[in-house]
Amino acid sequence: MATRPIEIGPAGIRTARNIERLRLLHGLTQHRLAERCAALGRPMTNTTLSRTERARRRCDVDDLVAIAAALGVSPVALLQPLPAQEDSAASKPNSVRREG
């Protein structure tokens, strides 16, 4: 019996984007974030994290909690939609946001 790929819905895609956004905001590589998760008791490879960020792998609840702790945020922060301004900038390729 062939298995079909697990489809990732809007909440999963939003979570993947939030993980990447917050990881980059904290100046962490995927490797470093994976190390932090492992130190918290949730072994994770950078490949696993990469697949999660690209929405090629589901982020289960244990991963979600560990990633949130490693990023210093609540798990809810990874599930919520981006603020409208950040969401529109993130959806535009090569967009540059400047402050000041």
Z-matrix of the N, CA and C atoms (Angstrom, degrees):
N
C 1 1.435
C 2 1.533 1 109.10
N 3 1.294 2 116.69 1 124.84
C 4 1.462 3 121.64 2 -179.82
C 5 1.524 4 109.69 3 -79.46
N 6 1.324 5 115.58 4 142.38
C 7 1.457 6 119.04 5 176.97
C 8 1.521 7 108.54 6 -97.98
N 9 1.282 8 115.28 7 144.45
C 10 1.465 9 118.68 8 177.89
C 11 1.522 10 108.58 9 -97.77
N 12 1.314 11 116.65 10 151.05
C 13 1.468 12 119.03 11 -179.04
C 14 1.527 13 110.54 12 -64.01
N 15 1.308 14 114.71 13 147.66
C 16 1.461 15 120.00 14 178.14
C 17 1.523 16 108.35 15 -79.77
N 18 1.316 17 115.09 16 123.07
C 19 1.460 18 119.89 17 -179.68
C 20 1.529 19 109.47 18 -79.02
N 21 1.298 20 115.88 19 136.88
C 22 1.459 21 121.21 20 178.88
C 23 1.518 22 107.96 21 -102.25
N 24 1.313 23 115.19 22 124.51
C 25 1.460 24 121.65 23 -176.06
C 26 1.512 25 113.46 24 -85.49
N 27 1.325 26 116.11 25 -174.42
C 28 1.466 27 121.44 26 -177.10
C 29 1.527 28 113.70 27 -58.68
N 30 1.331 29 117.95 28 -39.15
C 31 1.472 30 119.84 29 179.57
C 32 1.525 31 110.40 30 -66.66
N 33 1.317 32 117.21 31 -37.73
C 34 1.461 33 120.97 32 178.04
C 35 1.516 34 112.22 33 -66.88
N 36 1.316 35 116.12 34 -40.22
C 37 1.466 36 120.56 35 178.49
C 38 1.525 37 110.30 36 -67.10
N 39 1.324 38 115.90 37 -42.36
C 40 1.468 39 120.48 38 178.43
C 41 1.535 40 109.58 39 -62.18
N 42 1.324 41 117.68 40 -42.34
C 43 1.455 42 121.83 41 179.12
C 44 1.523 43 110.67 42 -63.11
N 45 1.327 44 117.03 43 -43.11
C 46 1.471 45 121.30 44 178.43
C 47 1.523 46 110.60 45 -59.33
N 48 1.317 47 117.05 46 -44.66
C 49 1.471 48 120.97 47 179.66
C 50 1.523 49 111.33 48 -64.89
N 51 1.329 50 116.16 49 -40.04
C 52 1.464 51 119.76 50 179.91
C 53 1.522 52 111.78 51 -66.81
N 54 1.323 53 117.01 52 -38.77
C 55 1.471 54 119.82 53 177.68
C 56 1.521 55 109.61 54 -60.53
N 57 1.334 56 116.54 55 -48.85
C 58 1.463 57 119.33 56 -179.63
C 59 1.522 58 111.41 57 -63.70
N 60 1.324 59 117.26 58 -44.61
C 61 1.467 60 121.49 59 -178.19
C 62 1.530 61 110.88 60 -59.77
N 63 1.322 62 116.67 61 -46.57
C 64 1.459 63 119.81 62 -178.45
C 65 1.527 64 111.88 63 -71.73
N 66 1.325 65 117.04 64 -35.38
C 67 1.466 66 119.73 65 176.70
C 68 1.522 67 109.88 66 -60.59
N 69 1.321 68 116.44 67 -46.71
C 70 1.464 69 120.59 68 179.96
C 71 1.529 70 111.28 69 -66.88
N 72 1.326 71 116.91 70 -37.96
C 73 1.456 72 121.84 71 178.45
C 74 1.535 73 110.92 72 -60.37
N 75 1.333 74 115.86 73 -35.10
C 76 1.458 75 121.47 74 178.45
C 77 1.536 76 112.20 75 -85.71
N 78 1.327 77 117.27 76 -0.88
C 79 1.455 78 120.93 77 178.51
C 80 1.521 79 113.76 78 69.49
N 81 1.329 80 116.17 79 31.68
C 82 1.463 81 120.59 80 -177.91
C 83 1.521 82 111.13 81 -103.31
N 84 1.316 83 115.41 82 143.49
C 85 1.460 84 120.17 83 169.96
C 86 1.527 85 107.48 84 -82.21
N 87 1.323 86 116.28 85 165.27
C 88 1.463 87 119.57 86 175.34
C 89 1.526 88 109.93 87 -61.78
N 90 1.304 89 116.23 88 -38.61
C 91 1.464 90 120.60 89 179.47
C 92 1.529 91 110.86 90 -60.62
N 93 1.314 92 116.40 91 -45.76
C 94 1.470 93 120.86 92 -178.55
C 95 1.522 94 111.07 93 -66.70
N 96 1.336 95 118.27 94 -40.86
C 97 1.460 96 120.52 95 178.17
C 98 1.524 97 110.21 96 -65.19
N 99 1.322 98 117.20 97 -40.06
C 100 1.469 99 120.77 98 177.01
C 101 1.530 100 110.35 99 -61.96
N 102 1.331 101 117.79 100 -39.67
C 103 1.469 102 121.40 101 176.70
C 104 1.521 103 111.10 102 -62.16
N 105 1.321 104 116.49 103 -41.60
C 106 1.470 105 120.53 104 178.67
C 107 1.527 106 110.64 105 -62.93
N 108 1.328 107 116.68 106 -41.98
C 109 1.469 108 120.29 107 178.02
C 110 1.524 109 110.54 108 -62.14
N 111 1.313 110 116.80 109 -42.88
C 112 1.465 111 121.18 110 178.85
C 113 1.526 112 110.48 111 -62.56
N 114 1.322 113 116.97 112 -40.27
C 115 1.461 114 120.68 113 179.10
C 116 1.521 115 111.61 114 -64.68
N 117 1.332 116 116.46 115 -24.98
C 118 1.460 117 121.36 116 178.08
C 119 1.529 118 112.08 117 -87.36
N 120 1.331 119 116.57 118 2.08
C 121 1.451 120 120.38 119 177.05
C 122 1.512 121 115.54 120 98.56
N 123 1.321 122 116.93 121 7.02
C 124 1.464 123 121.28 122 177.75
C 125 1.526 124 108.26 123 -119.29
N 126 1.336 125 117.40 124 86.69
C 127 1.464 126 119.57 125 -179.92
C 128 1.524 127 111.32 126 -55.92
N 129 1.322 128 114.94 127 133.40
C 130 1.457 129 121.08 128 -177.48
C 131 1.525 130 107.43 129 -152.80
N 132 1.312 131 116.53 130 139.04
C 133 1.465 132 119.66 131 176.54
C 134 1.520 133 109.30 132 -95.11
N 135 1.319 134 115.96 133 162.62
C 136 1.460 135 118.51 134 176.51
C 137 1.529 136 110.46 135 -66.86
N 138 1.329 137 117.84 136 -27.17
C 139 1.459 138 120.83 137 176.29
C 140 1.527 139 110.22 138 -65.88
N 141 1.314 140 116.44 139 -42.50
C 142 1.467 141 120.42 140 176.86
C 143 1.520 142 110.13 141 -60.70
N 144 1.317 143 116.17 142 -45.31
C 145 1.459 144 120.83 143 179.66
C 146 1.527 145 110.80 144 -63.77
N 147 1.312 146 117.55 145 -41.64
C 148 1.457 147 121.47 146 178.30
C 149 1.526 148 110.90 147 -60.31
N 150 1.313 149 116.60 148 -46.60
C 151 1.461 150 120.63 149 179.87
C 152 1.525 151 110.79 150 -64.24
N 153 1.331 152 117.40 151 -35.39
C 154 1.463 153 121.32 152 177.50
C 155 1.524 154 110.12 153 -66.47
N 156 1.336 155 117.52 154 -46.18
C 157 1.468 156 121.48 155 -179.66
C 158 1.521 157 112.36 156 -63.97
N 159 1.322 158 117.34 157 -31.49
C 160 1.466 159 120.87 158 -179.78
C 161 1.524 160 112.01 159 -89.32
N 162 1.336 161 116.55 160 7.19
C 163 1.466 162 123.57 161 -179.32
C 164 1.530 163 111.26 162 57.46
N 165 1.320 164 115.50 163 38.19
C 166 1.462 165 121.67 164 174.76
C 167 1.524 166 110.17 165 -101.65
N 168 1.341 167 115.27 166 -6.97
C 169 1.457 168 122.17 167 -179.43
C 170 1.518 169 107.85 168 -143.95
N 171 1.320 170 115.51 169 138.24
C 172 1.466 171 119.48 170 176.94
C 173 1.519 172 110.24 171 -69.72
N 174 1.298 173 115.33 172 144.59
C 175 1.463 174 121.86 173 175.67
C 176 1.526 175 106.43 174 -96.74
N 177 1.341 176 116.98 175 105.67
C 178 1.465 177 117.95 176 -179.79
C 179 1.524 178 110.02 177 -76.23
N 180 1.311 179 116.20 178 169.67
C 181 1.458 180 120.44 179 -172.79
C 182 1.529 181 112.28 180 -62.86
N 183 1.323 182 118.50 181 -35.40
C 184 1.462 183 120.33 182 178.14
C 185 1.530 184 111.18 183 -66.43
N 186 1.329 185 116.37 184 -40.74
C 187 1.464 186 120.38 185 175.89
C 188 1.528 187 110.11 186 -64.04
N 189 1.323 188 116.50 187 -43.87
C 190 1.465 189 121.57 188 -178.59
C 191 1.527 190 110.80 189 -58.07
N 192 1.315 191 116.87 190 -46.28
C 193 1.464 192 121.09 191 -179.00
C 194 1.528 193 110.89 192 -65.34
N 195 1.326 194 117.38 193 -43.12
C 196 1.465 195 120.76 194 179.94
C 197 1.525 196 111.69 195 -66.43
N 198 1.329 197 116.88 196 -44.01
C 199 1.470 198 120.45 197 179.78
C 200 1.522 199 109.96 198 -63.09
N 201 1.331 200 116.90 199 -43.47
C 202 1.463 201 120.25 200 179.00
C 203 1.527 202 110.61 201 -60.48
N 204 1.328 203 117.23 202 -45.86
C 205 1.468 204 120.54 203 179.33
C 206 1.524 205 110.84 204 -62.70
N 207 1.328 206 116.77 205 -40.66
C 208 1.464 207 121.02 206 -179.98
C 209 1.527 208 111.49 207 -66.15
N 210 1.325 209 116.54 208 -27.36
C 211 1.466 210 121.28 209 178.48
C 212 1.534 211 111.95 210 -92.23
N 213 1.335 212 116.50 211 -7.52
C 214 1.464 213 120.12 212 179.50
C 215 1.511 214 113.37 213 74.45
N 216 1.328 215 116.83 214 30.72
C 217 1.466 216 121.24 215 178.86
C 218 1.520 217 109.46 216 -128.87
N 219 1.304 218 115.64 217 167.32
C 220 1.457 219 121.46 218 174.83
C 221 1.532 220 109.13 219 -75.57
N 222 1.335 221 118.19 220 147.16
C 223 1.468 222 118.84 221 174.39
C 224 1.528 223 112.71 222 -54.59
N 225 1.323 224 116.60 223 -30.94
C 226 1.465 225 120.71 224 178.93
C 227 1.528 226 110.86 225 -61.37
N 228 1.324 227 117.14 226 -34.02
C 229 1.470 228 120.79 227 179.54
C 230 1.525 229 111.59 228 -61.44
N 231 1.322 230 117.05 229 -28.20
C 232 1.463 231 120.32 230 179.48
C 233 1.528 232 111.93 231 -81.40
N 234 1.316 233 116.61 232 -18.19
C 235 1.464 234 121.01 233 -176.99
C 236 1.520 235 113.47 234 -95.00
N 237 1.310 236 117.06 235 -23.81
C 238 1.459 237 121.19 236 -174.14
C 239 1.523 238 112.32 237 -75.57
N 240 1.336 239 115.58 238 150.75
C 241 1.474 240 118.71 239 174.54
C 242 1.516 241 110.65 240 -62.60
N 243 1.319 242 115.15 241 151.84
C 244 1.457 243 120.32 242 175.03
C 245 1.517 244 109.07 243 -66.55
N 246 1.327 245 117.35 244 148.96
C 247 1.468 246 118.23 245 171.85
C 248 1.528 247 109.03 246 -56.57
N 249 1.315 248 117.48 247 148.02
C 250 1.471 249 122.42 248 -173.86
C 251 1.523 250 112.89 249 -51.11
N 252 1.331 251 118.65 250 -43.88
C 253 1.455 252 121.35 251 -178.07
C 254 1.529 253 110.94 252 -64.24
N 255 1.331 254 117.16 253 -45.51
C 256 1.464 255 120.38 254 -179.98
C 257 1.511 256 110.89 255 -67.53
N 258 1.351 257 116.57 256 -38.74
C 259 1.457 258 120.88 257 -178.34
C 260 1.522 259 110.61 258 -63.56
N 261 1.329 260 118.11 259 -42.81
C 262 1.457 261 119.74 260 -178.80
C 263 1.526 262 110.90 261 -69.69
N 264 1.324 263 117.99 262 -36.38
C 265 1.461 264 120.62 263 178.35
C 266 1.527 265 110.54 264 -69.86
N 267 1.322 266 116.33 265 -37.42
C 268 1.463 267 120.06 266 -178.63
C 269 1.520 268 111.78 267 -69.02
N 270 1.327 269 117.06 268 -26.88
C 271 1.457 270 119.45 269 -177.55
C 272 1.522 271 112.80 270 -83.71
N 273 1.332 272 117.16 271 -11.38
C 274 1.464 273 120.88 272 179.86
C 275 1.518 274 109.95 273 -94.59
N 276 1.337 275 117.92 274 121.19
C 277 1.456 276 118.85 275 178.70
C 278 1.522 277 111.02 276 -64.11
N 279 1.316 278 114.83 277 143.35
C 280 1.465 279 122.34 278 176.71
C 281 1.522 280 113.40 279 59.04
N 282 1.335 281 116.75 280 23.91
C 283 1.464 282 117.52 281 178.56
C 284 1.522 283 109.01 282 -77.55
N 285 1.299 284 115.25 283 145.73
C 286 1.451 285 121.55 284 178.39
C 287 1.513 286 107.90 285 -123.80
N 288 1.312 287 115.16 286 124.84
C 289 1.460 288 118.88 287 178.18
C 290 1.509 289 107.22 288 -104.62
N 291 1.311 290 115.09 289 132.00
C 292 1.467 291 119.75 290 179.54
C 293 1.502 292 108.47 291 -120.99
N 294 1.300 293 114.62 292 142.54
C 295 1.459 294 120.30 293 176.60
C 296 1.511 295 107.94 294 -111.74
N 297 1.326 296 114.34 295 152.42
C 298 1.451 297 116.81 296 173.30
C 299 1.409 298 114.23 297 126.77
